[in-house]
Amino acid sequence: MMQPGISKKSNFFSDNEDLLWHFDHKFKFEDAWKWASPEAREACGSSSAKEYADLWREVLAGFGEVCGSVVAPNAHKVEKEGIHLSASGEVTMPETLRRNIEVLIKLGVPGIGSGTEYGGSGAPMFVELCANEMIFRACPSTALNACWWGPIAHVVERFGGEFERQMAIPKLVSGEWSGAMALTEPDAGSDLGQMTTWADHQSDGTWRITGTKRFISNGNADVVLVLAKKAKGAVGLDGLSLFLCLRDEGSRRNIIVTKIEEKLGLKASATCELKFDGAKAWLLGEDGKGFKAMLHLMNEARIGVALQGVGVMEATLRMAEDYAEQRKTWGKSISHHELIAEKLLDMEVELKAARSLSLSACFAHGMIHLGEEYLRRNSELPVAERADVEAKISRFQRRVRQWTPLIKYWVSENAFLHARNCMQIFGGYGFTTEYRAEWWLREAMILPVYEGTSQIQALMCVKDTIKDAIKRPRSLFEKAFGNQVMAVSNRDPLDRKLAKCRQLYYASVLTIIKQVLREVYRSSRRKAVGMDLMKSIKLMGKELRKQENFGLALINAERICEMKALVAMADNLRRDAKIEPSRRWIYERFLYKSLPRIASLKAMVEVEDGVLAARLKGFSQADQTTETNRLKDAGKTGGSHIEIDRSIAARADGDLPSSSRGEAVDHAVTEADAARCV
């Protein structure tokens, strides 16, 4: 039996029919061509949208060939060779990894999405992001060393001055320099208010950074974007700025690598602890606007992680299918046994659903970038044309805002489950290092953790959802009631199921709103006698928005996020099936599994857990006592003198457009209608 999991040489783009289908149907090159710069058009030698699409198809095919024939066969050696930190702070990369990187540089990968004026190819960002799936399918450690060229260059190009751009971008584009972003600190992960790294402004216009960053992927990079306080003692997110910092300042080491983390997976990716001891740096963007600038990189990175998860799902499905087909028991391949057959089918359908939504988000994100650049280049556009472009950008922004936490959450969580299922299909062999199923399980475990944990994504999702419901309660009622009607009246039986999924989701949101309202009325000692739900939401809107009243909603954050993700993926599969009827079976099977799952999650939302509520109440009382004692010890009276944001999720809503109202159903919605939906 041929050993499954040992990569056969193939082209990771052209061997993937599903990816090719989405390239042809998901990526609207006609729209991208309209907004592409004249320089980018000239650089790629294309005179039409078709030629433009054909070029990037060829580019991705070339990248897929390298991933399949060079990077993937080397993945085992890359892990075995590992990385090392010398006593002098030098990071030694594996020789095999170094050769992988050299091949990618020769192919032009570092500059594929950067501007032509800096030596880049000017590819649409969605083409650049799409490549994440293929390289992560080939070798996650190589991917973590290669995925930073473009994103770092994009941030420098957007927020840096001409000096910073000319200093960093050409060397990133050529592959001479690699990049990293330094956000996390030893005692400050998602709670950025606790960050201690700070910068001191110098008379020559530069800055000096002092502090420590930890868990920095590719931390041995030549150029590092650092989020730090704009002054020692600055508080809140408005006190943070973004800086460009080089690893070396002449012959002096500017950033010191003090540690390489020993990790469960990604053995050849340098996850570093970095020390900044007066490190020279340059400000990117406005002083005090660093968090907003960093969001551009973080949001792009989260879409990238979702596509990394798709790569893991693709690799583990193929590995499991190969093994199950070869492995014989009771006279037939185990792939023909009912339980294994269903497991493989579920893995295939979930992979296709994940890819569909992730590439939709990928395209939308790329079009935002193209559209904004188009408006900057054409400041004298006629008013009507500018308004049309701005409206399109706004629609793309709403989609990205909604979809990013969903794909980061769902794909990351399920990529790990796919790797676990793959190992299970291998049985005892899967637990050994011989077949590498265990390797994929280890590699997948990082996905729900980095670039914002799954829980942070869920918090962002539920906060946006509740905020939008409070702002537009009638829209929520209309959607809930309208989908209840469509669940019984739609002519298409699959669309009826989808409407039922939506109705259950909206009903769950209404349930949470009711729970939060009860808490608000209780805490304010007001009575809701004779008050219907919509009037209560409008009356108590300001109170509902307060973070301290969100407790019951936050308990169900992951459930709401999962439900919303399932509905969003089903919506995308429905659109895919409309384009290509032969894909309808994917839509059908996904709904078959999603509807009972959403119903189960709704049931969990409706159950109020008294034990958990009591536990959380005890925590709240203990925290309040601790804070009171702290203030007494500090000689304070009254409340705290500062307001520190507690998490990324607590402030992200102020930095990007809110979600759209969506399509309303033409019905006069009453409180009785809403009650029937819950």
BASE-113772 format. One line per 3 residues: number of its first residue (from 1); for each residue x, y, z of C-alpha. Coordinates in nm, 2 decimals, padded with zeros to 4 digits. Layout:
NUM> X Y Z; ...
END
This chain:
1> 00.00 00.00 00.00; 00.13 00.34 -00.10; 00.18 00.55 00.21
4> -00.09 00.82 00.22; 00.01 01.17 00.33; 00.34 01.16 00.16
7> 00.27 01.43 -00.10; 00.27 01.33 -00.46; 00.41 01.59 -00.70
10> 00.11 01.78 -00.84; -00.01 02.13 -00.91; -00.20 02.26 -00.61
13> -00.40 02.50 -00.83; -00.48 02.30 -01.14; -00.55 01.98 -00.95
16> -00.83 02.15 -00.75; -01.15 02.17 -00.95; -01.34 02.34 -00.68
19> -01.08 02.61 -00.64; -01.07 02.66 -01.02; -01.45 02.69 -01.03
22> -01.44 02.97 -00.77; -01.16 03.15 -00.95; -01.37 03.16 -01.26
25> -01.70 03.25 -01.09; -01.62 03.41 -00.76; -01.36 03.65 -00.87
28> -01.52 03.92 -01.09; -01.22 04.03 -01.30; -01.44 04.26 -01.51
31> -01.50 04.47 -01.19; -01.14 04.45 -01.08; -01.02 04.56 -01.43
34> -01.23 04.88 -01.41; -01.05 04.99 -01.09; -00.70 04.86 -01.17
37> -00.44 05.14 -01.22; -00.30 05.22 -01.56; 00.04 05.12 -01.43
40> -00.08 04.78 -01.31; -00.25 04.72 -01.65; 00.07 04.81 -01.83
43> 00.28 04.60 -01.61; 00.07 04.29 -01.67; 00.05 04.35 -02.04
46> -00.33 04.30 -02.05; -00.56 04.50 -02.27; -00.89 04.34 -02.15
49> -01.05 04.20 -01.84; -01.03 03.85 -01.99; -00.65 03.88 -02.05
52> -00.62 04.02 -01.70; -00.80 03.71 -01.55; -00.59 03.48 -01.77
55> -00.27 03.63 -01.65; -00.35 03.58 -01.28; -00.47 03.23 -01.35
58> -00.13 03.15 -01.50; 00.04 03.31 -01.20; -00.16 03.11 -00.95
61> -00.09 02.79 -01.16; 00.28 02.86 -01.14; 00.25 02.91 -00.77
64> 00.05 02.59 -00.74; 00.32 02.40 -00.93; 00.59 02.52 -00.69
67> 00.36 02.44 -00.38; 00.29 02.09 -00.51; 00.62 01.99 -00.66
70> 00.87 02.16 -00.43; 00.73 02.29 -00.11; 00.50 02.00 -00.01
73> 00.75 01.72 -00.07; 01.00 01.91 00.16; 00.75 01.97 00.44
76> 00.87 01.67 00.65; 01.23 01.78 00.62; 01.15 02.14 00.71
79> 00.99 02.02 01.04; 01.27 01.78 01.13; 01.55 02.03 01.07
82> 01.38 02.29 01.29; 01.50 02.64 01.39; 01.77 02.74 01.65
85> 01.86 03.05 01.85; 02.23 03.12 01.91; 02.37 03.27 02.23
88> 02.42 03.60 02.03; 02.05 03.61 01.93; 02.09 03.49 01.58
91> 01.80 03.27 01.44; 01.92 02.98 01.22; 01.66 02.87 00.97
94> 01.64 02.51 00.83; 01.83 02.47 00.50; 01.54 02.31 00.33
97> 01.31 02.60 00.44; 01.57 02.85 00.31; 01.56 02.67 -00.03
100> 01.18 02.68 -00.03; 01.19 03.06 00.02; 01.45 03.10 -00.25
103> 01.22 02.93 -00.50; 00.92 03.15 -00.40; 01.14 03.46 -00.43
106> 01.25 03.36 -00.78; 00.89 03.31 -00.87; 00.81 03.67 -00.77
109> 00.58 03.58 -00.48; 00.70 03.86 -00.24; 00.58 04.14 -00.47
112> 00.28 03.99 -00.63; 00.03 04.23 -00.47; 00.25 04.53 -00.42
115> 00.24 04.85 -00.64; 00.44 04.85 -00.97; 00.62 05.17 -00.86
118> 00.80 04.96 -00.60; 00.88 04.67 -00.83; 00.56 04.47 -00.75
121> 00.33 04.30 -00.99; 00.02 04.49 -00.89; -00.21 04.19 -00.85
124> -00.55 04.24 -00.70; -00.53 04.16 -00.33; -00.78 03.87 -00.36
127> -00.53 03.69 -00.59; -00.26 03.73 -00.33; -00.49 03.61 -00.05
130> -00.61 03.32 -00.25; -00.25 03.18 -00.25; -00.28 03.12 00.13
133> -00.48 02.80 00.07; -00.22 02.64 -00.15; 00.09 02.72 00.05
136> -00.07 02.61 00.38; -00.18 02.29 00.22; 00.18 02.24 00.11
139> 00.37 02.33 00.43; 00.24 02.55 00.71; 00.58 02.64 00.84
142> 00.69 02.76 00.50; 00.37 02.95 00.48; 00.43 03.13 00.81
145> 00.77 03.24 00.68; 00.64 03.35 00.34; 00.30 03.51 00.41
148> 00.42 03.84 00.55; 00.58 04.01 00.25; 00.26 04.15 00.10
151> 00.06 04.24 00.41; 00.35 04.43 00.57; 00.42 04.62 00.24
154> 00.05 04.71 00.21; 00.04 04.87 00.55; 00.36 05.06 00.49
157> 00.23 05.18 00.15; -00.10 05.29 00.30; 00.02 05.46 00.62
160> 00.38 05.54 00.57; 00.54 05.85 00.42; 00.75 05.84 00.11
163> 01.07 05.79 00.32; 00.92 05.48 00.49; 00.78 05.34 00.17
166> 01.11 05.37 -00.02; 01.30 05.23 00.27; 01.10 04.92 00.32
169> 00.87 04.83 00.03; 01.12 04.76 -00.25; 01.32 04.52 -00.02
172> 01.00 04.35 00.09; 00.89 04.32 -00.28; 01.23 04.17 -00.38
175> 01.22 03.92 -00.09; 01.55 04.07 00.05; 01.36 04.16 00.36
178> 01.08 03.96 00.54; 00.82 04.11 00.77; 00.63 04.06 01.10
181> 00.38 04.24 01.32; 00.44 04.28 01.69; 00.12 04.32 01.88
184> 00.10 04.07 02.17; 00.29 04.12 02.50; 00.36 03.88 02.79
187> 00.07 04.02 03.00; -00.14 04.18 02.72; -00.30 03.97 02.45
190> -00.64 04.08 02.33; -00.66 04.33 02.62; -00.46 04.61 02.45
193> -00.53 04.85 02.74; -00.28 04.65 02.94; 00.00 04.71 02.68
196> 00.32 04.85 02.84; 00.56 04.89 02.54; 00.60 05.26 02.47
199> 00.77 05.50 02.23; 00.97 05.82 02.29; 00.97 06.09 02.02
202> 01.32 06.21 01.92; 01.42 06.55 01.80; 01.51 06.41 01.45
205> 01.15 06.29 01.40; 01.22 05.92 01.47; 01.11 05.73 01.78
208> 01.27 05.50 02.03; 01.07 05.20 02.15; 01.11 05.02 02.48
211> 00.93 04.70 02.59; 00.88 04.33 02.51; 00.66 04.16 02.26
214> 00.58 03.78 02.27; 00.44 03.51 02.04; 00.55 03.71 01.73
217> 00.52 03.49 01.42; 00.83 03.53 01.20; 00.98 03.74 01.48
220> 01.32 03.73 01.33; 01.21 03.94 01.03; 01.40 04.23 00.89
223> 01.11 04.48 00.93; 00.86 04.47 01.21; 00.54 04.67 01.26
226> 00.51 04.75 01.63; 00.20 04.86 01.82; 00.31 05.07 02.12
229> 00.19 05.35 02.35; 00.27 05.68 02.19; 00.42 05.79 02.53
232> 00.50 05.62 02.85; 00.19 05.60 03.07; -00.06 05.67 02.78
235> -00.39 05.49 02.84; -00.67 05.35 02.62; -00.66 05.26 02.26
238> -00.63 05.63 02.16; -00.29 05.61 02.33; -00.15 05.36 02.08
241> 00.05 05.43 01.77; 00.19 05.21 01.49; 00.56 05.21 01.42
244> 00.80 05.06 01.16; 01.11 04.92 01.32; 01.40 04.75 01.15
247> 01.58 04.45 01.30; 01.92 04.61 01.24; 02.04 04.97 01.28
250> 02.36 04.97 01.08; 02.59 04.72 01.25; 02.38 04.73 01.57
253> 02.10 04.49 01.65; 01.79 04.71 01.69; 01.55 04.44 01.79
256> 01.67 04.15 02.01; 01.53 03.80 01.98; 01.55 03.68 02.34
259> 01.36 03.35 02.29; 01.21 03.11 02.03; 00.90 02.94 02.16
262> 00.90 02.56 02.18; 00.57 02.48 02.01; 00.32 02.20 01.95
265> 00.33 02.26 01.57; 00.48 02.50 01.32; 00.82 02.37 01.42
268> 01.01 02.57 01.15; 00.83 02.90 01.21; 01.02 03.13 01.44
271> 00.77 03.24 01.71; 00.98 03.48 01.90; 01.00 03.70 02.21
274> 01.13 04.04 02.11; 01.31 04.29 02.33; 01.30 04.66 02.23
277> 01.56 04.86 02.43; 01.54 05.20 02.28; 01.49 05.06 01.93
280> 01.48 05.31 01.65; 01.15 05.34 01.47; 00.94 05.55 01.24
283> 00.57 05.64 01.30; 00.32 05.50 01.05; 00.00 05.70 01.01
286> -00.13 05.95 01.27; 00.00 05.95 01.62; -00.26 05.78 01.85
289> -00.43 05.61 01.55; -00.22 05.29 01.56; -00.50 05.06 01.66
292> -00.71 05.16 01.36; -00.41 05.12 01.13; -00.33 04.78 01.27
295> -00.69 04.67 01.21; -00.62 04.68 00.83; -00.34 04.43 00.87
298> -00.54 04.22 01.13; -00.85 04.19 00.92; -00.65 04.09 00.61
301> -00.46 03.84 00.83; -00.79 03.69 00.96; -00.91 03.63 00.61
304> -00.57 03.48 00.53; -00.60 03.24 00.83; -00.95 03.13 00.71
307> -00.79 03.03 00.38; -00.51 02.86 00.57; -00.78 02.66 00.73
310> -00.92 02.57 00.39; -00.58 02.45 00.30; -00.57 02.22 00.60
313> -00.91 02.09 00.52; -00.81 02.02 00.16; -00.49 01.84 00.27
316> -00.65 01.63 00.54; -00.95 01.53 00.32; -00.72 01.41 00.04
319> -00.51 01.22 00.29; -00.81 01.06 00.45; -00.97 00.97 00.11
322> -00.64 00.81 -00.01; -00.60 00.60 00.30; -00.97 00.50 00.32
325> -00.97 00.39 -00.04; -00.65 00.17 00.00; -00.74 00.03 00.34
328> -00.95 -00.29 00.31; -01.16 -00.46 00.58; -01.42 -00.73 00.54
331> -01.36 -00.74 00.17; -01.40 -00.37 00.08; -01.23 -00.04 00.12
334> -01.32 00.13 00.45; -01.43 00.43 00.24; -01.73 00.21 00.14
337> -01.83 00.15 00.50; -02.13 00.37 00.60; -01.97 00.55 00.89
340> -01.65 00.64 00.71; -01.84 00.72 00.39; -02.05 00.97 00.57
343> -01.75 01.12 00.75; -01.57 01.17 00.42; -01.88 01.32 00.26
346> -01.92 01.57 00.55; -01.55 01.67 00.52; -01.59 01.73 00.15
349> -01.91 01.94 00.18; -01.78 02.14 00.48; -01.46 02.21 00.28
352> -01.65 02.34 -00.02; -01.87 02.56 00.20; -01.57 02.70 00.38
355> -01.40 02.78 00.06; -01.71 02.94 -00.09; -01.75 03.19 00.19
358> -01.38 03.25 00.25; -01.32 03.33 -00.12; -01.62 03.56 -00.12
361> -01.47 03.75 00.17; -01.13 03.74 00.00; -01.27 03.90 -00.32
364> -01.47 04.17 -00.12; -01.15 04.26 00.07; -00.95 04.29 -00.24
367> -01.22 04.51 -00.41; -01.22 04.75 -00.12; -00.84 04.80 -00.16
370> -00.88 04.85 -00.54; -01.17 05.08 -00.50; -01.01 05.30 -00.24
373> -00.69 05.33 -00.46; -00.91 05.41 -00.76; -01.07 05.70 -00.57
376> -00.74 05.83 -00.45; -00.60 05.83 -00.81; -00.91 05.99 -00.96
379> -00.99 06.28 -00.72; -01.18 06.47 -01.00; -01.44 06.20 -01.08
382> -01.79 06.32 -01.16; -02.01 06.33 -00.85; -02.24 06.05 -00.98
385> -01.95 05.82 -01.06; -01.78 05.88 -00.73; -02.10 05.81 -00.54
388> -02.14 05.48 -00.74; -01.79 05.37 -00.65; -01.83 05.47 -00.29
391> -02.16 05.28 -00.27; -01.99 04.96 -00.41; -01.70 05.00 -00.17
394> -01.95 05.04 00.12; -02.12 04.71 00.02; -01.79 04.53 00.01
397> -01.70 04.67 00.35; -02.03 04.55 00.51; -01.97 04.20 00.37
400> -01.61 04.19 00.50; -01.72 04.33 00.83; -01.98 04.06 00.87
403> -01.79 03.77 00.72; -01.44 03.81 00.86; -01.52 03.69 01.22
406> -01.74 03.42 01.09; -01.48 03.26 00.86; -01.20 03.31 01.11
409> -01.41 03.14 01.38; -01.58 02.86 01.18; -01.30 02.76 00.94
412> -01.04 02.76 01.21; -01.25 02.54 01.45; -01.35 02.30 01.17
415> -01.01 02.27 01.01; -00.89 02.12 01.35; -01.19 01.89 01.35
418> -01.11 01.78 00.99; -00.75 01.70 01.10; -00.89 01.50 01.39
421> -01.13 01.31 01.17; -00.84 01.23 00.93; -00.64 01.09 01.22
424> -00.94 00.89 01.33; -00.99 00.74 00.98; -00.62 00.62 01.00
427> -00.69 00.44 01.32; -00.38 00.33 01.51; -00.16 00.44 01.22
430> -00.29 00.80 01.27; -00.14 00.81 01.61; 00.20 00.73 01.49
433> 00.44 00.98 01.31; 00.48 00.74 01.01; 00.17 00.86 00.82
436> 00.17 01.23 00.93; -00.20 01.25 01.02; -00.09 01.35 01.37
439> 00.13 01.62 01.21; -00.17 01.78 01.04; -00.36 01.77 01.37
442> -00.07 01.96 01.54; -00.04 02.21 01.26; -00.42 02.28 01.26
445> -00.43 02.36 01.64; -00.29 02.71 01.59; -00.57 02.83 01.37
448> -00.83 02.90 01.64; -00.56 03.08 01.84; -00.36 03.33 01.64
451> -00.47 03.65 01.48; -00.75 03.67 01.73; -00.88 03.37 01.91
454> -01.21 03.20 01.82; -01.37 03.36 02.13; -01.26 03.71 02.02
457> -01.42 03.65 01.68; -01.74 03.54 01.85; -01.75 03.85 02.07
460> -01.70 04.07 01.77; -01.98 03.89 01.59; -02.23 03.90 01.87
463> -02.16 04.26 01.96; -02.21 04.37 01.60; -02.53 04.16 01.59
466> -02.68 04.30 01.91; -02.58 04.66 01.82; -02.74 04.64 01.48
469> -03.06 04.48 01.64; -03.08 04.76 01.89; -03.03 05.02 01.63
472> -03.28 04.88 01.38; -03.52 04.65 01.58; -03.80 04.66 01.31
475> -03.55 04.52 01.06; -03.48 04.23 01.29; -03.85 04.16 01.34
478> -03.91 04.18 00.96; -03.63 03.93 00.89; -03.75 03.69 01.16
481> -04.11 03.70 01.05; -04.04 03.72 00.68; -03.82 03.41 00.69
484> -04.08 03.23 00.89; -04.32 03.29 00.61; -04.07 03.19 00.34
487> -03.99 02.87 00.54; -04.34 02.74 00.45; -04.42 02.93 00.13
490> -04.10 02.92 -00.09; -04.14 02.70 -00.39; -03.79 02.56 -00.37
493> -03.77 02.30 -00.08; -03.40 02.38 -00.02; -03.47 02.75 00.00
496> -03.75 02.67 00.25; -03.49 02.49 00.46; -03.25 02.79 00.43
499> -03.53 03.03 00.53; -03.60 02.80 00.84; -03.23 02.83 00.93
502> -03.24 03.21 00.91; -03.56 03.22 01.11; -03.41 03.01 01.39
505> -03.11 03.23 01.39; -03.31 03.56 01.40; -03.53 03.40 01.67
508> -03.22 03.33 01.88; -03.11 03.69 01.85; -03.45 03.81 01.96
511> -03.43 03.57 02.26; -03.10 03.72 02.36; -03.24 04.07 02.33
514> -03.52 03.97 02.56; -03.27 03.83 02.81; -03.06 04.14 02.80
517> -03.37 04.36 02.84; -03.48 04.17 03.15; -03.14 04.23 03.30
520> -03.15 04.60 03.21; -03.50 04.64 03.37; -03.39 04.45 03.67
523> -03.07 04.65 03.73; -03.25 04.98 03.67; -03.54 04.87 03.89
526> -03.79 04.97 03.63; -04.10 04.78 03.54; -04.19 04.67 03.18
529> -04.56 04.63 03.24; -04.76 04.68 02.92; -04.44 04.74 02.72
532> -04.40 04.54 02.40; -04.05 04.42 02.28; -03.99 04.68 02.01
535> -04.09 04.97 02.23; -03.87 04.84 02.51; -03.57 04.82 02.27
538> -03.62 05.18 02.15; -03.68 05.31 02.51; -03.38 05.12 02.66
541> -03.15 05.14 02.36; -02.87 05.34 02.54; -02.88 05.10 02.84
544> -02.87 04.80 02.61; -02.55 04.92 02.45; -02.36 04.93 02.78
547> -02.11 04.65 02.81; -02.20 04.55 03.16; -02.55 04.45 03.04
550> -02.42 04.22 02.77; -02.34 03.93 03.01; -02.62 03.70 02.89
553> -02.55 03.78 02.53; -02.18 03.71 02.57; -02.25 03.36 02.72
556> -02.41 03.27 02.39; -02.15 03.45 02.17; -02.00 03.13 02.02
559> -02.35 02.98 01.95; -02.46 03.29 01.77; -02.14 03.31 01.57
562> -02.17 02.95 01.46; -02.53 02.99 01.36; -02.45 03.30 01.17
565> -02.16 03.13 01.00; -02.37 02.83 00.90; -02.64 03.06 00.75
568> -02.38 03.27 00.56; -02.22 02.96 00.41; -02.56 02.82 00.31
571> -02.64 03.15 00.15; -02.32 03.13 -00.05; -02.38 02.77 -00.15
574> -02.72 02.87 -00.27; -02.57 03.14 -00.49; -02.32 02.89 -00.62
577> -02.60 02.64 -00.71; -02.79 02.92 -00.90; -02.47 02.98 -01.11
580> -02.40 02.61 -01.16; -02.69 02.37 -01.10; -02.45 02.07 -01.07
583> -02.34 02.21 -00.74; -02.69 02.19 -00.59; -02.60 01.87 -00.41
586> -02.35 02.06 -00.20; -02.61 02.31 -00.09; -02.86 02.03 -00.02
589> -02.62 01.82 00.20; -02.49 02.13 00.39; -02.85 02.23 00.48
592> -02.93 01.87 00.58; -02.66 01.89 00.85; -02.69 02.26 00.93
595> -03.06 02.28 01.01; -03.07 02.04 01.31; -02.74 02.20 01.43
598> -02.89 02.55 01.43; -03.20 02.42 01.60; -02.98 02.26 01.87
601> -02.79 02.59 01.92; -03.12 02.78 01.94; -03.23 02.55 02.21
604> -02.91 02.61 02.41; -02.96 02.99 02.37; -03.31 02.96 02.52
607> -03.19 02.77 02.83; -03.08 03.00 03.10; -02.81 02.83 03.30
610> -02.86 02.92 03.67; -02.54 02.76 03.78; -02.32 02.96 03.53
613> -02.51 03.28 03.61; -02.44 03.23 03.98; -02.07 03.16 03.91
616> -02.04 03.48 03.70; -02.22 03.69 03.96; -01.97 03.57 04.21
619> -01.68 03.67 03.98; -01.84 04.01 03.93; -01.88 04.08 04.30
622> -01.52 03.96 04.37; -01.38 04.18 04.09; -01.58 04.48 04.22
625> -01.44 04.43 04.57; -01.09 04.40 04.43; -01.12 04.72 04.24
628> -01.27 04.91 04.54; -00.98 04.79 04.75; -00.73 04.89 04.48
631> -00.87 05.24 04.47; -00.86 05.27 04.85; -00.50 05.16 04.86
634> -00.42 05.42 04.59; -00.59 05.69 04.79; -00.87 05.74 04.54
637> -01.24 05.82 04.60; -01.53 05.75 04.37; -01.48 05.57 04.05
640> -01.17 05.49 03.85; -01.00 05.79 03.69; -00.95 05.62 03.35
643> -01.16 05.41 03.11; -00.96 05.13 02.96; -01.11 04.92 02.68
646> -01.12 04.56 02.79; -01.07 04.39 02.46; -01.03 04.43 02.08
649> -01.39 04.34 02.05; -01.50 04.63 02.27; -01.37 04.89 02.04
652> -01.37 04.74 01.69; -01.72 04.87 01.61; -01.60 05.23 01.60
655> -01.34 05.17 01.33; -01.54 05.01 01.05; -01.88 05.06 00.90
658> -02.17 04.89 01.08; -02.35 04.61 00.92; -02.63 04.68 00.67
661> -02.99 04.65 00.73; -03.03 04.40 00.45; -03.35 04.34 00.26
664> -03.67 04.39 00.45; -03.99 04.20 00.40; -04.30 04.40 00.31
667> -04.51 04.31 00.61; -04.64 04.52 00.90; -04.47 04.34 01.19
670> -04.65 04.33 01.52; -04.54 04.21 01.86; -04.75 03.90 01.81
673> -04.56 03.83 01.49; -04.23 03.86 01.66; -04.35 03.64 01.95
676> -04.44 03.36 01.70; -04.08 03.38 01.56; -03.91 03.32 01.89
END
